[in-house]
């Protein structure tokens, strides 16, 4: 394990934050640390938005500006440019969730095409991303995955979904922009996985362009990774994988219990951690064929990947290995890795305030539920506040 505790360096971690922004982040994580407050805030925010109460400015000045880059791509540019000066790239993420109509799916596709073109002309944005349910209904993915009979209109609807995926993959390949495709609920994922595998076969012919996402809190993902690797070997194309722990654990376990099937989720966090680390190790063992985007806020896993890279003589800036964190979280990992020359990208969500609210609520809930996450953020922010205070007094 790496002996140099680089993630304790708060001067580097918060170098972009003014004292005002540092204090705002501290207060925000302090509020998030109280679960009842998050639940009340969620209910009040939803009510206020649905009732068209004038609360957008309050949300924007607090949680939105901390976790989001802006309301549109251009709005995000100051954040993107600032981070890139410190060696941290950006992945613009159109984070509007919960829309389920064809007009929205077409709009999401056009927005993703725009982002790919935007990324192709900006060194700070080498990677694009989209969510499968941004391009089609969750229940349709589910029906396809379960091999259920489709009506004629559903067949046409699915053809449109396939076409949206293909248009995005085609442009990413043409403009040489890596494309991350997020993973979602397990009951829709089989259909999404099949679609992404087809895109990889079609567009990853010279190197990985299209990346699927593996949620390693699912106990079947290591076997899936090995099967996909075998398929890629047989058919002669490259693989790209973003590995994450996963974001839908409560929903997954509740549904499994309600419907009486075994949960797809690992029995405990230790198993998930082991699964994540095994996937990272497997990919680094096969880096000639599989590229890695390690989406993690976990220090141990980050140190492990750093150590494995050193052992295998993989350069810190090898373009086949990326680390990723969410904007507004784990700056101590992102900026300290970047300072050491590793490839690092922040997911930078954007969109209209009221449309991005479901994403913001998930972030707040995630920080409340992940053991130690908020406490670690608060400890580091406190340490940096003390460091600046002492520096000023000196």
N, C-alpha and C positions, 0 to 999 in steps of 0.2 A: 504493500500500500504506500502511496506517495507520502513521503515524510514532510514535504513542504506544504504547510497549511495555507495555501494561497487564498482560500475562500474566507479567511478571517480578515483580509485586508479591506477595511471599510472605506479607506481613503479612495482606493481605486473603484470600489463598488458603487459609491455614491458621488463620484466626481462630477456628474452632470446635474446633481440636485442642488439648488440653492437652499439656504437655511429655511426659507418659507416652505419650499417643496418637501424638505426633509421633515419638518414639523407636521405638514399635512399628511404625509405618508404614515408617520407615527400615530397620529390621531385616528386615521382610517383603519389601520391594522388593530389598534386598541379597541375600536368599536366592533370590528369583525370578530374579535376574540370572544365576544359575548354572544353565544348562540341565540338566546331569546331576542336580543336586539336585532339580529339578522332576520329572524322570522317575522318580527313586527315590521321591520324595514321593507321586507319583501311584500307583505300584505299592503302596506301603505303606498309603496311605489306603484304596485299594480293598480290599486284603486285610483290613485291620483292620475295616472296616465289614461286609464279607461274613462275617467270622468272629465278628461281634458282640463284638469287643474294646471295652473302655470308653475309646474315644478321642474321643468327641464333645466332651467338655469341652475337650480340647486344641485340636481343630479350631475350636471356637467361640471360644476365647480368642485365636486367631491370625488365620487367613485368613478365617474366617466373619464375625467381627465387623468386619473391615476392608471386605469386599466385600458384605456383606448387612446389611439393616436389622433383621432379627429372624426368629423362627420362625413368626410369624403377623402379621396386620395390626396388632393392638393393640400388639404388641411393637415395631413400627416407629414408633409415634407420637412418641416422644421425638426420634428422628432427623429425622422429617418436620417437626416443629415447630421444632426448632433451625435446620434449613436454611432454613425459610421466613422466620425472623426476619432472615436475611441476603438474602432475596429470591429464594431458589432453591426452586422447586417440586419435587414428587416424582411419579414414575410408579411405582406399586407393581407389581412384576413377580413373579408366582408362578412361581418358577424350578425347578420340579420337572420333570426331563427323563427321557425313556426309558421311560415307561409306555405300554403299548399294549393296553389293554382298555377295554371300553365303560363299566365302572363308573368308571374313572379319567377317561375323557373327559367323562362327565357331572359328575363332581366338579370337574374343571377349569373346566367351563362355569359351574357354580354359584359357584365361587370367583371367577370373572371378573365375574359378575353382582353378587356381594357387593361387589367392589372398585369397580364403577361406582356402586353405591348409596353406598358409603363416600365416594367421590370427590365425588359430587354435593353432599354435606353438608360438604365441607371445602375451603376456598379454596386450601389448600396442595397439593391434588391435582386439577388440572383435566383430567388425561389418564389413560386406562386403556390396558392393552396385553394381548395374548395371542399365543401361538405357534400356527400352524395345526396342528402335530402334537400340540398339547395337546388337540385336539378330534377327531382322527382318525388312523388309521394312515398312516405315510409311504408304505408300498407301495400303499395304496389311492389316495392322491393321485397317485402315479406312474402307476398303471394308468389313472386318469381322464385325466391329462394326455397319455398316449400313445394315448388313444382305444381302449384294449384292451377286448375283450368282457367284460362283467360278469356274474357269476352273480346269481341272484335275491337271495341273501343279501347280496352286495356292493352291489346296487342299494339295498336297504333300509338297509345300513350307511351308504352315501353320503347318503341322504336325511336320516339322523340328523345327519351332519356339517353338511349345508346348514342344517338346522334350528337347530343350535347357533350357527352363524355369525349366522343371522337373529335369534335371540333376543337375542344380544349387541348387534347393530346397532340393533335396535328400542329396547332400553332406553337405549343411549347417546344416541340421538336424542331420546327422551322426556325424559331428564334433562340434556340438553345437555352431555354429557361427551365430549370428543374421544377417539377410539379408534384406537390404533396397532396394526396387525397386522404382526407380524414376518415377515421373509423367511427362508427356510431353504435346503436343498440345491436346486440347479438342476433336478434330475430330478423333484422334487415340486412345483416352483414354478408351472408352467403352470396346474395345476388350482386352486391357491390364488389365483393372479392372477385367474382367471376369476370365482371366488367373490367376491373382494374388489371387482372391478369391478361385479358385480351389486349388492353392498351399497351401493357408492357411488351407483349410479344410483337406488337405492331411497331412501337416507337422506340423501344430500348435495344435497337439492333447494334448500335455502335458503343453506347454507354448508357447508364441509367438516366433517363429523363423523367419517367413516371415512377412515383414512389407510392406504395400502399402503406397503410398504418396498421401496426400490430399492437393491440391492447393486451399487455402482458399480465393483467389481472385475470385474463381468461386462461384456464389451464390447458387448452388445446392449441395455443398459438405456436408453441415450439414445433409440434408435429406438423402444423400447417406450413411453417417456414421451411422445414426440411422437404416437404412434398413439393412446394413451389420451386425450391432450389433444384430438385431433381427434374421437374418439368422444364425449367429454363435451360438446364444442361442438355436435355434431350432435343429441345427445339432451337437452341442456339441464340438466346438473348440474355440481356443483363437484368438484374433485379435492383430495386431501390426500396429500402424500408425505413420508415420512421417508426421507432419503437417508443411507446409510452406505457405508463402503468394503467391508466384508464380513468374515465370520468363519470361512469353511469352505474357505479357499484350498487347503490341502494335500490335503484330502479330495477336492475338485473335480478337481484336477490328477491325482491318483492314479487316480481312477475313469475319467477321460477316457483316460488312458494304458492302463489295463487293458482297457477296452472298445473302444479303437481309434476314438474319435471326437475331433474337435478340441475342445480345452479351451474352456469358455465364459469363462475368466478372461483378463484383459488380460495382455499379454506381460511387462509390468514395472510397478513401483510408479508410475513417472512417468505411465504411461498411465492407471492407476487414479486418480491424483491429478487429472489433467486431466479425466477423465470425471466425477469428483465435482464439481469446480469448474464444469464446463459445465452439469451438472444444476442446481446451485444458481443459477447465472446465469439459466438458462432459466426456472426457476420464479419467480425474482424479477422477470423480464421479463413474466410473466403472472400477477402476484399477485392480479389481480382475479378470476382463475378457479382458481388453484392455491395452496394454502397449503403452507408449508415447515416441516418439522421436521428440522433439520440435526444428525444424530447423528454428532458428530466429536470426536476428541481431537487433531486436527491444528490447530496454531496458524495456519499459513498460510491454510488454508481458512476458519478463523474470522475472521481479519483481512479476508480477501477479502469475505466476506458482510457484515461491518460496513461496509466501504468502499462496496460496491454499495448498501447500504441508505442510506448518506449521500448518494451520488450521485443516487439516485432519490427523495430526500426521504421515505423510509420511516422513520417514527418508531421509535426504539429499542424501544419497548414495543408496536409494532403486533402485534395478536393473531394475525395470519396468519404470523408468523415466530417460530420457537422454535429454541433451541440445546439440545442434549442430550448429556450424558455419563453414564458409568456411575458409580454410587456407589463410592467408594474409589479413583477414578482421576481425573486431570486436574482437581483442585480449583482449580488456578491459572487454568484456563479458566472453569470454572463460576462461581466466586465473584467473579472480576474482571468478567466479563460482567454478572452480576447487579448489581454495585455501580454499573455504568454504565447501569442501567435496562433492559437487554435481558431478554427472556423466556427463562428457563433452567430446565430440568428435569433432575433426576438420575433415572436408572433405579435403583430401590431393590429389589433382589431379596429375596425372603423364602421361607421354607419350612423344613420339618424338616431338621436338619443333614445327616443321611445322604442325604436325597433331593436336597438342593441340591449335593451333592458334585460331580456331573458338571459343573455350571455353574462351580463354583469351580476345578476343574481346567482348564477351558477358559480361564478368566480368567488363571490362572497361566501356561499355555502361550502365550496371546496376548501377555502382557507379555514373555515370554522371546523370542518370535519377531519382534515388531514392532521394527524397527530404531530405536534411540534412545528408545523409550517409557520403559523402566525407567531408563535413564541420566538422562533428563530429570527423572523423578520424584525420583530420588536427589539430583540436583544441587539441585533446588528445596527438598527437605526439609533438606539440608545447609545451604543458604543461610539458611533460616528458623531452624534451630537456632543458627547463628552470630549471626543478628540478635538473637535472644532473649538469648543469652549476653552479647553486647556491651551490650544495653539494661540487663541486670541489673547489669553491672559499672559502667555509667555512673551 
